[in-house]
Each structure stands twice: as structure tokens, then as C-alpha cells.
Amino acid sequence: QDSIPVTHIVDKTYFIYPNDEGAEGSTDAFANLHAAMLRKKVVAIGELLTRVTAIPRMVAIFPQAERLEEGGQVTPPGMIIVSLPYE
């Protein structure tokens, strides 16, 4: 996460997680990708299209590990998507 300077974050961020209702098998694929990214300590670069009519944005995709404390879950597992100032 230190590889992307905070000055390069130009838009809102998104938190994503799988949904098997929309795409069957997405939870397994997501969990495997998430675990591999955490294990290798890497950030993915991708393209985000929020709507069919929207302009695609280049994004950085950071895995977020689940964090548990005595009271329960503090942060859920998932991925954080950050828009980058590039096209």
C-alpha cells in the first residue's frame, strides 16, 4: 500500500467483496485471489467501470485482511479500490 502515494488518490475509494448471487463461484475465486495477494504482499492495477456509460478509470486494488478482536470483527476481509490519476 505504500507503493501508491496518497497524492495519487484522486477520487472516492470502494470496498468490494464477492456475491455468489450475481456470479456463481465468485466467492471461491475472490477468496483465492485475496489470499494470494495478501501472502505475496502485492497490489493489483486494474480498470474500473462503474456504469455502462461511465469512462473507465485506472485503479489500484489493495487486499484488506480480516481483523478480529475480543469483541468480534474489527475490519472485514475484502479489497479496497482506489482511483488513480491515469487513463
N, CA, C and O atoms as CSV, one atom per row, in Angstrom:
chain,resi,resn,atom,element,x,y,z
A,1,GLN,N,N,0.814,-1.187,0.000
A,1,GLN,CA,C,0.000,0.000,0.000
A,1,GLN,C,C,0.859,1.252,0.000
A,1,GLN,O,O,0.399,2.325,-0.391
A,2,ASP,N,N,2.074,1.124,0.427
A,2,ASP,CA,C,2.969,2.276,0.423
A,2,ASP,C,C,3.437,2.617,-0.979
A,2,ASP,O,O,4.051,3.663,-1.190
A,3,SER,N,N,3.153,1.742,-1.949
A,3,SER,CA,C,3.616,1.969,-3.311
A,3,SER,C,C,2.792,3.029,-4.049
A,3,SER,O,O,3.234,3.536,-5.080
A,4,ILE,N,N,1.622,3.368,-3.547
A,4,ILE,CA,C,0.771,4.393,-4.163
A,4,ILE,C,C,0.771,5.617,-3.241
A,4,ILE,O,O,0.213,5.556,-2.146
A,5,PRO,N,N,1.389,6.729,-3.666
A,5,PRO,CA,C,1.391,7.932,-2.814
A,5,PRO,C,C,-0.033,8.448,-2.587
A,5,PRO,O,O,-0.878,8.357,-3.477
A,6,VAL,N,N,-0.288,8.979,-1.417
A,6,VAL,CA,C,-1.618,9.477,-1.085
A,6,VAL,C,C,-2.014,10.619,-2.022
A,6,VAL,O,O,-3.205,10.863,-2.214
A,7,THR,N,N,-1.053,11.315,-2.603
A,7,THR,CA,C,-1.366,12.400,-3.541
A,7,THR,C,C,-1.920,11.878,-4.865
A,7,THR,O,O,-2.471,12.650,-5.649
A,8,HIS,N,N,-1.780,10.581,-5.125
A,8,HIS,CA,C,-2.291,9.983,-6.353
A,8,HIS,C,C,-3.736,9.484,-6.211
A,8,HIS,O,O,-4.323,9.009,-7.183
A,9,ILE,N,N,-4.302,9.587,-5.022
A,9,ILE,CA,C,-5.689,9.187,-4.808
A,9,ILE,C,C,-6.565,10.377,-5.201
A,9,ILE,O,O,-6.603,11.386,-4.497
A,10,VAL,N,N,-7.265,10.254,-6.324
A,10,VAL,CA,C,-7.967,11.401,-6.888
A,10,VAL,C,C,-9.489,11.331,-6.770
A,10,VAL,O,O,-10.170,12.298,-7.110
A,11,ASP,N,N,-10.025,10.241,-6.309
A,11,ASP,CA,C,-11.475,10.084,-6.262
A,11,ASP,C,C,-11.830,9.261,-5.034
A,11,ASP,O,O,-10.945,8.888,-4.264
A,12,LYS,N,N,-13.104,8.977,-4.843
A,12,LYS,CA,C,-13.514,8.161,-3.709
A,12,LYS,C,C,-12.984,6.737,-3.862
A,12,LYS,O,O,-12.637,6.304,-4.961
A,13,THR,N,N,-12.927,6.023,-2.752
A,13,THR,CA,C,-12.482,4.636,-2.768
A,13,THR,C,C,-13.705,3.727,-2.652
A,13,THR,O,O,-14.776,4.155,-2.224
A,14,TYR,N,N,-13.522,2.470,-3.042
A,14,TYR,CA,C,-14.591,1.473,-2.981
A,14,TYR,C,C,-14.102,0.277,-2.179
A,14,TYR,O,O,-12.912,-0.041,-2.195
A,15,PHE,N,N,-15.012,-0.385,-1.482
A,15,PHE,CA,C,-14.719,-1.639,-0.796
A,15,PHE,C,C,-15.506,-2.722,-1.516
A,15,PHE,O,O,-16.722,-2.609,-1.668
A,16,ILE,N,N,-14.817,-3.777,-1.964
A,16,ILE,CA,C,-15.510,-4.838,-2.693
A,16,ILE,C,C,-15.384,-6.177,-1.969
A,16,ILE,O,O,-14.424,-6.421,-1.239
A,17,TYR,N,N,-16.365,-7.025,-2.188
A,17,TYR,CA,C,-16.399,-8.378,-1.646
A,17,TYR,C,C,-17.238,-9.218,-2.600
A,17,TYR,O,O,-17.995,-8.659,-3.394
A,18,PRO,N,N,-17.128,-10.536,-2.545
A,18,PRO,CA,C,-17.842,-11.379,-3.518
A,18,PRO,C,C,-19.332,-11.492,-3.229
A,18,PRO,O,O,-19.797,-11.260,-2.113
A,19,ASN,N,N,-20.063,-11.858,-4.280
A,19,ASN,CA,C,-21.503,-12.080,-4.176
A,19,ASN,C,C,-21.864,-13.240,-5.099
A,19,ASN,O,O,-21.933,-13.068,-6.316
A,20,ASP,N,N,-22.089,-14.394,-4.537
A,20,ASP,CA,C,-22.417,-15.575,-5.340
A,20,ASP,C,C,-23.797,-15.490,-5.991
A,20,ASP,O,O,-24.092,-16.262,-6.903
A,21,GLU,N,N,-24.639,-14.573,-5.541
A,21,GLU,CA,C,-25.950,-14.418,-6.177
A,21,GLU,C,C,-25.797,-13.845,-7.582
A,21,GLU,O,O,-26.539,-14.227,-8.487
A,22,GLY,N,N,-24.858,-12.946,-7.772
A,22,GLY,CA,C,-24.647,-12.321,-9.074
A,22,GLY,C,C,-23.811,-13.169,-10.013
A,22,GLY,O,O,-24.053,-13.193,-11.219
A,23,ALA,N,N,-22.829,-13.864,-9.461
A,23,ALA,CA,C,-21.939,-14.701,-10.271
A,23,ALA,C,C,-21.535,-15.919,-9.441
A,23,ALA,O,O,-20.770,-15.807,-8.484
A,24,GLU,N,N,-22.055,-17.067,-9.819
A,24,GLU,CA,C,-21.788,-18.299,-9.073
A,24,GLU,C,C,-20.296,-18.619,-9.097
A,24,GLU,O,O,-19.658,-18.559,-10.149
A,25,GLY,N,N,-19.751,-18.956,-7.946
A,25,GLY,CA,C,-18.335,-19.291,-7.835
A,25,GLY,C,C,-17.447,-18.084,-7.565
A,25,GLY,O,O,-16.233,-18.230,-7.415
A,26,SER,N,N,-18.039,-16.895,-7.503
A,26,SER,CA,C,-17.219,-15.701,-7.302
A,26,SER,C,C,-16.567,-15.677,-5.920
A,26,SER,O,O,-15.475,-15.130,-5.765
A,27,THR,N,N,-17.216,-16.258,-4.924
A,27,THR,CA,C,-16.635,-16.263,-3.581
A,27,THR,C,C,-15.337,-17.055,-3.547
A,27,THR,O,O,-14.363,-16.609,-2.942
A,28,ASP,N,N,-15.303,-18.217,-4.182
A,28,ASP,CA,C,-14.084,-19.028,-4.206
A,28,ASP,C,C,-12.962,-18.323,-4.967
A,28,ASP,O,O,-11.822,-18.286,-4.505
A,29,ALA,N,N,-13.286,-17.769,-6.123
A,29,ALA,CA,C,-12.275,-17.063,-6.923
A,29,ALA,C,C,-11.746,-15.855,-6.160
A,29,ALA,O,O,-10.540,-15.609,-6.130
A,30,PHE,N,N,-12.648,-15.109,-5.548
A,30,PHE,CA,C,-12.262,-13.925,-4.784
A,30,PHE,C,C,-11.381,-14.309,-3.605
A,30,PHE,O,O,-10.353,-13.675,-3.369
A,31,ALA,N,N,-11.772,-15.340,-2.861
A,31,ALA,CA,C,-11.009,-15.766,-1.685
A,31,ALA,C,C,-9.601,-16.207,-2.066
A,31,ALA,O,O,-8.642,-15.896,-1.358
A,32,ASN,N,N,-9.467,-16.926,-3.175
A,32,ASN,CA,C,-8.142,-17.366,-3.623
A,32,ASN,C,C,-7.272,-16.191,-4.054
A,32,ASN,O,O,-6.093,-16.132,-3.704
A,33,LEU,N,N,-7.841,-15.259,-4.808
A,33,LEU,CA,C,-7.095,-14.078,-5.231
A,33,LEU,C,C,-6.706,-13.231,-4.029
A,33,LEU,O,O,-5.570,-12.767,-3.934
A,34,HIS,N,N,-7.636,-13.030,-3.122
A,34,HIS,CA,C,-7.407,-12.238,-1.904
A,34,HIS,C,C,-6.279,-12.849,-1.075
A,34,HIS,O,O,-5.372,-12.137,-0.644
A,35,ALA,N,N,-6.329,-14.156,-0.850
A,35,ALA,CA,C,-5.299,-14.841,-0.057
A,35,ALA,C,C,-3.927,-14.750,-0.733
A,35,ALA,O,O,-2.921,-14.530,-0.059
A,36,ALA,N,N,-3.879,-14.917,-2.054
A,36,ALA,CA,C,-2.609,-14.844,-2.778
A,36,ALA,C,C,-2.022,-13.437,-2.714
A,36,ALA,O,O,-0.815,-13.273,-2.537
A,37,MET,N,N,-2.876,-12.424,-2.859
A,37,MET,CA,C,-2.383,-11.043,-2.793
A,37,MET,C,C,-1.846,-10.711,-1.410
A,37,MET,O,O,-0.822,-10.039,-1.288
A,38,LEU,N,N,-2.524,-11.175,-0.367
A,38,LEU,CA,C,-2.039,-10.946,0.999
A,38,LEU,C,C,-0.719,-11.683,1.243
A,38,LEU,O,O,0.216,-11.123,1.814
A,39,ARG,N,N,-0.654,-12.937,0.805
A,39,ARG,CA,C,0.544,-13.750,1.007
A,39,ARG,C,C,1.752,-13.153,0.292
A,39,ARG,O,O,2.852,-13.118,0.844
A,40,LYS,N,N,1.545,-12.687,-0.929
A,40,LYS,CA,C,2.648,-12.132,-1.728
A,40,LYS,C,C,2.889,-10.649,-1.471
A,40,LYS,O,O,3.866,-10.079,-1.956
A,41,LYS,N,N,1.993,-10.026,-0.704
A,41,LYS,CA,C,2.092,-8.596,-0.381
A,41,LYS,C,C,2.166,-7.746,-1.643
A,41,LYS,O,O,3.072,-6.929,-1.805
A,42,VAL,N,N,1.194,-7.953,-2.537
A,42,VAL,CA,C,1.150,-7.214,-3.803
A,42,VAL,C,C,-0.125,-6.381,-3.901
A,42,VAL,O,O,-1.104,-6.616,-3.193
A,43,VAL,N,N,-0.080,-5.414,-4.790
A,43,VAL,CA,C,-1.214,-4.572,-5.137
A,43,VAL,C,C,-1.494,-4.811,-6.611
A,43,VAL,O,O,-0.563,-4.883,-7.413
A,44,ALA,N,N,-2.749,-4.933,-6.976
A,44,ALA,CA,C,-3.108,-5.117,-8.384
A,44,ALA,C,C,-3.463,-3.765,-9.001
A,44,ALA,O,O,-3.943,-2.860,-8.319
A,45,ILE,N,N,-3.221,-3.651,-10.282
A,45,ILE,CA,C,-3.638,-2.482,-11.051
A,45,ILE,C,C,-4.703,-2.965,-12.029
A,45,ILE,O,O,-4.520,-3.974,-12.710
A,46,GLY,N,N,-5.804,-2.248,-12.093
A,46,GLY,CA,C,-6.905,-2.681,-12.952
A,46,GLY,C,C,-7.655,-1.503,-13.533
A,46,GLY,O,O,-7.226,-0.353,-13.438
A,47,GLU,N,N,-8.783,-1.819,-14.134
A,47,GLU,CA,C,-9.629,-0.813,-14.740
A,47,GLU,C,C,-11.025,-0.942,-14.138
A,47,GLU,O,O,-11.562,-2.046,-14.044
A,48,LEU,N,N,-11.607,0.168,-13.736
A,48,LEU,CA,C,-12.924,0.169,-13.096
A,48,LEU,C,C,-13.934,0.855,-13.998
A,48,LEU,O,O,-13.707,1.962,-14.487
A,49,LEU,N,N,-15.041,0.183,-14.208
A,49,LEU,CA,C,-16.147,0.735,-14.979
A,49,LEU,C,C,-17.374,0.628,-14.080
A,49,LEU,O,O,-17.923,-0.461,-13.913
A,50,THR,N,N,-17.808,1.742,-13.500
A,50,THR,CA,C,-18.899,1.715,-12.530
A,50,THR,C,C,-20.273,1.624,-13.176
A,50,THR,O,O,-21.207,1.092,-12.576
A,51,ARG,N,N,-20.403,2.135,-14.385
A,51,ARG,CA,C,-21.647,2.062,-15.145
A,51,ARG,C,C,-21.311,1.806,-16.600
A,51,ARG,O,O,-20.175,2.026,-17.018
A,52,VAL,N,N,-22.258,1.355,-17.363
A,52,VAL,CA,C,-22.040,1.085,-18.783
A,52,VAL,C,C,-21.644,2.364,-19.515
A,52,VAL,O,O,-20.835,2.321,-20.441
A,53,THR,N,N,-22.197,3.483,-19.114
A,53,THR,CA,C,-21.922,4.751,-19.791
A,53,THR,C,C,-20.753,5.523,-19.192
A,53,THR,O,O,-20.401,6.592,-19.693
A,54,ALA,N,N,-20.148,5.004,-18.135
A,54,ALA,CA,C,-19.051,5.705,-17.458
A,54,ALA,C,C,-17.737,5.538,-18.218
A,54,ALA,O,O,-17.566,4.609,-19.007
A,55,ILE,N,N,-16.829,6.453,-17.962
A,55,ILE,CA,C,-15.486,6.372,-18.526
A,55,ILE,C,C,-14.677,5.424,-17.641
A,55,ILE,O,O,-14.703,5.578,-16.420
A,56,PRO,N,N,-13.966,4.457,-18.203
A,56,PRO,CA,C,-13.149,3.543,-17.390
A,56,PRO,C,C,-12.037,4.307,-16.663
A,56,PRO,O,O,-11.447,5.236,-17.213
A,57,ARG,N,N,-11.765,3.907,-15.440
A,57,ARG,CA,C,-10.714,4.530,-14.627
A,57,ARG,C,C,-9.653,3.493,-14.285
A,57,ARG,O,O,-9.977,2.331,-14.039
A,58,MET,N,N,-8.389,3.905,-14.267
A,58,MET,CA,C,-7.317,3.038,-13.811
A,58,MET,C,C,-7.334,3.066,-12.280
A,58,MET,O,O,-7.431,4.130,-11.668
A,59,VAL,N,N,-7.238,1.881,-11.675
A,59,VAL,CA,C,-7.342,1.785,-10.219
A,59,VAL,C,C,-6.248,0.884,-9.647
A,59,VAL,O,O,-5.697,0.023,-10.333
A,60,ALA,N,N,-5.957,1.112,-8.383
A,60,ALA,CA,C,-5.111,0.210,-7.597
A,60,ALA,C,C,-6.052,-0.603,-6.713
A,60,ALA,O,O,-7.012,-0.065,-6.162
A,61,ILE,N,N,-5.775,-1.904,-6.580
A,61,ILE,CA,C,-6.633,-2.803,-5.805
A,61,ILE,C,C,-5.802,-3.383,-4.661
A,61,ILE,O,O,-4.868,-4.153,-4.881
A,62,PHE,N,N,-6.162,-2.996,-3.438
A,62,PHE,CA,C,-5.443,-3.418,-2.248
A,62,PHE,C,C,-6.236,-4.483,-1.502
A,62,PHE,O,O,-7.426,-4.286,-1.254
A,63,PRO,N,N,-5.617,-5.611,-1.134
A,63,PRO,CA,C,-6.329,-6.586,-0.305
A,63,PRO,C,C,-6.383,-6.084,1.141
A,63,PRO,O,O,-5.409,-5.521,1.641
A,64,GLN,N,N,-7.499,-6.285,1.794
A,64,GLN,CA,C,-7.638,-5.908,3.204
A,64,GLN,C,C,-7.877,-7.173,4.006
A,64,GLN,O,O,-8.858,-7.882,3.781
A,65,ALA,N,N,-6.989,-7.454,4.931
A,65,ALA,CA,C,-7.110,-8.651,5.760
A,65,ALA,C,C,-8.192,-8.460,6.817
A,65,ALA,O,O,-8.451,-7.345,7.270
A,66,GLU,N,N,-8.813,-9.563,7.196
A,66,GLU,CA,C,-9.790,-9.522,8.285
A,66,GLU,C,C,-9.043,-9.318,9.592
A,66,GLU,O,O,-7.996,-9.919,9.832
A,67,ARG,N,N,-9.603,-8.456,10.432
A,67,ARG,CA,C,-9.002,-8.218,11.739
A,67,ARG,C,C,-10.039,-8.495,12.812
A,67,ARG,O,O,-11.128,-7.922,12.808
A,68,LEU,N,N,-9.684,-9.384,13.732
A,68,LEU,CA,C,-10.596,-9.767,14.812
A,68,LEU,C,C,-10.025,-9.330,16.148
A,68,LEU,O,O,-8.813,-9.352,16.360
A,69,GLU,N,N,-10.911,-8.934,17.040
A,69,GLU,CA,C,-10.544,-8.644,18.424
A,69,GLU,C,C,-11.539,-9.355,19.315
A,69,GLU,O,O,-12.444,-10.028,18.822
A,70,GLU,N,N,-11.386,-9.217,20.598
A,70,GLU,CA,C,-12.258,-9.929,21.536
A,70,GLU,C,C,-13.735,-9.666,21.296
A,70,GLU,O,O,-14.552,-10.578,21.423
A,71,GLY,N,N,-14.088,-8.447,20.956
A,71,GLY,CA,C,-15.483,-8.090,20.747
A,71,GLY,C,C,-16.041,-8.567,19.417
A,71,GLY,O,O,-17.247,-8.474,19.189
A,72,GLY,N,N,-15.186,-9.078,18.531
A,72,GLY,CA,C,-15.636,-9.541,17.227
A,72,GLY,C,C,-14.790,-8.974,16.100
A,72,GLY,O,O,-13.621,-8.635,16.287
A,73,GLN,N,N,-15.387,-8.879,14.953
A,73,GLN,CA,C,-14.680,-8.436,13.755
A,73,GLN,C,C,-14.505,-6.913,13.776
A,73,GLN,O,O,-15.460,-6.165,13.987
A,74,VAL,N,N,-13.253,-6.472,13.549
A,74,VAL,CA,C,-12.955,-5.047,13.506
A,74,VAL,C,C,-12.962,-4.558,12.058
A,74,VAL,O,O,-13.572,-3.535,11.746
A,75,THR,N,N,-12.283,-5.292,11.180
A,75,THR,CA,C,-12.317,-4.977,9.750
A,75,THR,C,C,-12.613,-6.260,8.979
A,75,THR,O,O,-12.028,-7.304,9.267
A,76,PRO,N,N,-13.513,-6.191,8.008
A,76,PRO,CA,C,-13.853,-7.388,7.232
A,76,PRO,C,C,-12.821,-7.657,6.137
A,76,PRO,O,O,-12.123,-6.737,5.712
A,77,PRO,N,N,-12.715,-8.909,5.675
A,77,PRO,CA,C,-11.828,-9.188,4.552
A,77,PRO,C,C,-12.468,-8.682,3.264
A,77,PRO,O,O,-13.683,-8.769,3.084
A,78,GLY,N,N,-11.654,-8.165,2.392
A,78,GLY,CA,C,-12.162,-7.665,1.122
A,78,GLY,C,C,-11.050,-6.955,0.380
A,78,GLY,O,O,-9.871,-7.160,0.669
A,79,MET,N,N,-11.422,-6.123,-0.573
A,79,MET,CA,C,-10.430,-5.361,-1.331
A,79,MET,C,C,-10.872,-3.914,-1.413
A,79,MET,O,O,-12.058,-3.609,-1.543
A,80,ILE,N,N,-9.899,-3.039,-1.335
A,80,ILE,CA,C,-10.140,-1.608,-1.431
A,80,ILE,C,C,-9.672,-1.152,-2.806
A,80,ILE,O,O,-8.553,-1.451,-3.223
A,81,ILE,N,N,-10.537,-0.429,-3.504
A,81,ILE,CA,C,-10.228,0.057,-4.849
A,81,ILE,C,C,-10.026,1.563,-4.781
A,81,ILE,O,O,-10.886,2.294,-4.291
A,82,VAL,N,N,-8.876,2.021,-5.279
A,82,VAL,CA,C,-8.505,3.427,-5.266
A,82,VAL,C,C,-8.291,3.901,-6.683
A,82,VAL,O,O,-7.475,3.324,-7.401
A,83,SER,N,N,-9.004,4.945,-7.114
A,83,SER,CA,C,-8.813,5.507,-8.454
A,83,SER,C,C,-7.458,6.192,-8.535
A,83,SER,O,O,-7.020,6.851,-7.593
A,84,LEU,N,N,-6.804,6.024,-9.678
A,84,LEU,CA,C,-5.504,6.643,-9.913
A,84,LEU,C,C,-5.633,7.768,-10.936
A,84,LEU,O,O,-6.579,7.778,-11.723
A,85,PRO,N,N,-4.702,8.707,-10.936
A,85,PRO,CA,C,-4.815,9.857,-11.847
A,85,PRO,C,C,-4.288,9.573,-13.258
A,85,PRO,O,O,-3.694,10.452,-13.883
A,86,TYR,N,N,-4.498,8.377,-13.753
A,86,TYR,CA,C,-4.015,7.995,-15.080
A,86,TYR,C,C,-5.181,7.483,-15.917
A,86,TYR,O,O,-6.193,7.031,-15.382
A,87,GLU,N,N,-5.027,7.561,-17.227
A,87,GLU,CA,C,-6.047,6.998,-18.120
A,87,GLU,C,C,-5.437,5.934,-18.989
A,87,GLU,O,O,-6.131,5.336,-19.811
